[in-house]
Amino acid sequence: MLRKSLTLCLLCILSGIVKAQILGTPKTFDFVLSPVSARLTGLGGTAITVADSDVALGLINPALLNPTNEGEIALSHAFLLAGIAHGSASYGRHLDSLGISVHGGIQYITYGEFDLTDNIGNVNGTFNGSEVAVTFGASKRLAKRISLGLNTRWMSASYASYGSHALGIDVGLLYSNEDNTFAIGGVIRNKGIILKHFTDTKEELRNDIQFGISKRLKHLPFRFSVTLHNLQQWNIRYKDPADVTTDILGTVIDEKPWVVRIDNLFRHLIFSGEFLLGQREQFRMRFGYNHMRNQELSVLTFRSLTGFSLGFGINIKRFKLDYGVGYYHHQGSATNQLSLRFNPFNNSKV
């Protein structure tokens, strides 16, 4: 009964802050919503209901911060397409006297070098593009099974002579049972204001409202998760003009309304799973599926793993090494991410 009540409560909180947004409104600082670790890449991009010693998860939902993050350092780097790269670093502490878990982290993305040209195409040099975000956050248990977390974030971007600065926050809520085998939670990610725009165009921060559930099976070392994302805008469906069905006379056949509604629903869903193998869970295998990515990036004439992701993790004494791969248009456009977590002070369980 408590699970059902809390689920309804979280849904009411989220529904009360959801508002419609206009498709095509300029957004900026998207990179802070990218997977901050190889573990998240392997799980489809997010995991807002998994609370363990992985301090990097606090960057996506501060309610996941907990005492097992004490002293852990997490480093990650992702190799994207066309020489673009992004990564993160974070560190966690637990303040026993206050009963609060805190962390600090940084995220970055570099876009490489570009030609600096004038309005007729003459090359006058080169310039670089990059963005960075610095996050500080904390989490506290409101009750035995309920945690509330808050992140504050400063963001800056630079492209040649253009720059932008912004402030954002994350607010997260998590319920988990005593043995941490079941959890539900919600988070508002990167809600805030832009302090300085690139130009006279008034962009908005890219934000994301998510709600998720995870369950570890009783007789199998496996945890599955389902996450709803982009709840701040229910209609996120994009219909490819080239993807049409016609009859024998060439007349376009419109999609049935129920098909449209189901497709839009599933574009909000990310499915993921993680096998926890070994006596101390030393080896982990992960997979994820993002339906929105699959529908928007698939090439109609080419079969691929678009929308799927895979990964694994290895715990070697105090070090945890993770690898994740996410597939986009085709196998050649996959992104690879490596992460290293270590705690120089203890040998706590992953």
N, C-alpha and C positions, 0 to 999 in steps of 0.2 A: 504493500500500500504506500509506503514511504517513497519507493522508487517512482511509482506512478504520479504521486503528488508533486515530487520535485521536478519530474519531467514536464508536467503541466505548468509549473511555476516558471521554469526556464523558458518554455515556449512563449508564455505570456510576456515575460520580460523582453525577449527578443522581438516579438511582434509589436510591442509598444514603441520600439525605437526604429523599426523598419520604415523607410520612406521611399517613395518612388524616385528614381533618377532618370534623367533623359539620356537615352542611348546616344553615344557620340560626344558627350560632354568631355572636354579635354581633361585628362588625368595625368598626374605626375607622381614620382617616387614609387612606381610600381615595384621596384626591385625588392623593397622590404617585405613583400609578400611571397618572394621566391623561397624555395626550401633552404633552410639555414644549415642543413646538415645532410650528409649522405644517407643517413637513416630515414629522413623525411623524403628524400628523393625516391628511395626504394619503396616507400609507403604511399606513393601517389601525390606527395606534396604537402601533406599535413597530417597531424596526429594530436588533436587537442585534448584527448582524454587518456593519455598514457603518462602516468606519473611514476617515474623511477629516478635513478641517479643521473640521468642524462640532463645536464644543466642547459644544454642548447635548446631544449623544448620550451624553456621559459621565455624565449624570444617570440614564440608564436602564441602561447597562452601562459600568462604569468601565474595563473592559479596552479600550474603544474609544479612550481617551485616547492621543494620540500626539504626536510633535514638531511636526506641522503645526498643532496647536492653540495654539502659542506666540502670546500676545498677543491672541487673538481674544475678542471680547465678543459674547454672544448675548442678545437680548431677545425676549420673546414674550408675547402676550396673546390669550386666547380668549374669545369672546362666546358664552356658553351660554344655555340656556333660562331664562325667568322672571327675567331680570336677573342671573343668577349669572355670575361671571367668574373665570377663573383664568389664571395666567401664570407666567413664570419668567425668571430672569436668571442668567448664568453667565460665568465668565472662566477662561481656561486659560493655563498656563505650562509650559515644558519646562526642567528642570534638567539641563543638559548634564553637569555634574560628577558627578551621581548616576545619570544615565541614566534619570530618572523624569519622567513627565508628570503634572502636578497640575492640579486645578481647584477652584473654589469656586462654589457656586450657591445660589439661593433659589427656592423654589416657594411660591405662595400661591393661596388661593381665597377669594372673598367671596360670601356668600349673600344680601346685601342687608339690608333692614330688616324687622322683624317686630313685630306688636303684642304687648305684654306684658299678659297677661290673668290674672285670678285663676281659681279653680276653678269659678266660675259664669259666666264669660265677660265680666266687666267689664274694660274696657281701662284699664290703669294706666300706660301709656307705651309706649315702643318699645325694642327692643334690636337689636343687630347680631350676625351670626355670621360667623366667619372662621377660617381655619387657615393655618399657615405652616410651612415646613420649610427648614432650612439644611443644606446638604450640602458636605462636603469630601472629596475623593478623590484617588487616585493610581493610576498604572499603570506597570508595568515589564515589559520583555521578559525572559522566562525563557530563551528560545532565539531563534534567528533569526526564527522564524515564529510563536512562541507568546507571548502577553501575558497577564498576570494583573493584575486591577484590584480595588480596594477603595474603597467609599464609606462614610463614616460620616454619619449624619443625625440631627439634633435636630428634633423636631416639637412644635408647640404648637397648641391649639385653644381658642377662647373663644366661648361662647354665653351671653349675659347673665351670671348669677352662676356659671355652670358652666365648668369648664376641665379640660384634660387635657394631659399632657406625655408624650413617648415618645422612645426612642432606637432607631434602626434602622441596618442595614448592607446594602450590596449587595456581592456577590462575583461577579466575572465572569471568564471565561476565553475567549480568542479565538485561533483559528488562522487565518492568512491566508498565501497563497502570496506569492512575491517581488514580483509585479506587482500584487498586491491585487485580482485578478479573481475569486478564489474564497476564501470564508471560511466557517467554522463556529464556533459559540460557544454558550456557555450562561451563564446568570446567575441568581442568587438575589436577588430584589428585595425590599427592605424587611423583612428578617427582624430581629426585635428584641423589645423589652419596653416595656410601658407603665409609666411611673413614677408617674403620677397618673391615676386614672380619673375620669370625669365624676360618677358616683354609685357606689353599692355594687355595681352590676352590673359584672362583670369582663369587659370587652371584650378582644379580641385585635387585634393589628395585621393589617391586610390585607397579604398578601405574595403573591408570584407567582414561580414557577420557570419559566424559559423556556429553550428550546433552538432554535437557528435555523441556517439555511444560506442563503448568497447566492452568486450567480454572475453575472459580467458576460460577456455573449456576445462571441465573438471577432470576428465580422464585422458586428455591429450595436451601436450605442451604447445598450445597454439592459442593466440589471441587475435580476434578479428575486430575490425573497427568500421563503422559507417559514419561519414561526415557529410553534413549539408553545408555548402559554402555559397557565398554571394546571396545571402538572404536579404540583403538591403535592396535588392532589385529582383523581383520574382521572374519577370520575363527576360531571360538572358539568351533566348534562342536566336541564332543567326541561320538563315536559310540560304545556302549556296545557290545562286541563280543558275549555275550549270547543272545542278542536281535536280532534274525534273523528270517526271514520268509522263509519257504521251500514249495516246491510243493509236490505232492503225492509221488514222487520218491525220496524225500529227497534232491533235488537240491536247493541250496540257491538262493533265488530271490533277486537280487540287487534292492536297492531303486531307485526310479525314480529321475533324477537330479533335477527336480523342487521341489520335496519333500525335498531333502537335502537343497536346497537354502532357502526355506521357514522356515524350522526348524532352520537353522543357524541364519536367520534374527530374529526370535522370541526369540532366546536365548540371544539376545542383549537387549530385551525389559523387562521393569518392569512396571506393571500397578498398580495404587493405587488410593484410594479414601478416602475422609474424610468428614463425616457429622459434621456440625457445628451447634449445637442445643442450643437453649436458646437465650434470648434477648441479653446477653453479651457473647454468645457462651461458656457457662459454661460447657457444656458436649459435648464430641466429640467421635465419633465412627469411626474406621479406618479399612481398609483392604488393602491387597496387593497381587500381584501374580508375582513370579519370575520364568519365564519359564526355564531358564538355570538350576536353582536349581531343578526344577521339573524333568527335563530330566536326569540330572546327578545323582540324589540321590534317585529316585523312585526305589522301589523293584518291579520287574516284577510280582511277584506272590502275591503281597499284595497291596490292595487299601488303600490309605492314603491321607492326605492333603499336601503332600510334595510340596513345592514351594509356598504355601499359608501362609499368616500371618494375624493376627488380633490384635486389640488393642483398647484402649479407654483412654480418658483423662478427668479429672475433675478439674475445676477451683473453688477453695474455697478461696474467698477473695484474699489475696496476694499469695496464694500457688496454684501451678498447679501440680497435680499428674498424671503420665502417666504409663500405663502398656501395654506391647506388648509381643506377643508370635509368634515365627516363627517355622514352621513345616519342619522337615528334612526327615529322612527315614520313620518314622511312628510317631504316637501320643506320644509314649514313649520317642522319641528323640527330642521333642520340646524344644526350648530354651525360657526362660522367662526373661524379663527385666523390671526393675522398674526405674522410673526417678522422680525427684522432682525439680521443678523450683520455685524460689521465688525472690521477689524484696522487700527488707526491706525499700525502700525509697518511693515507690508510689504504687498506686493501678491501674496501667495501664491495659488496655484491653489485653487479650491474643492475 
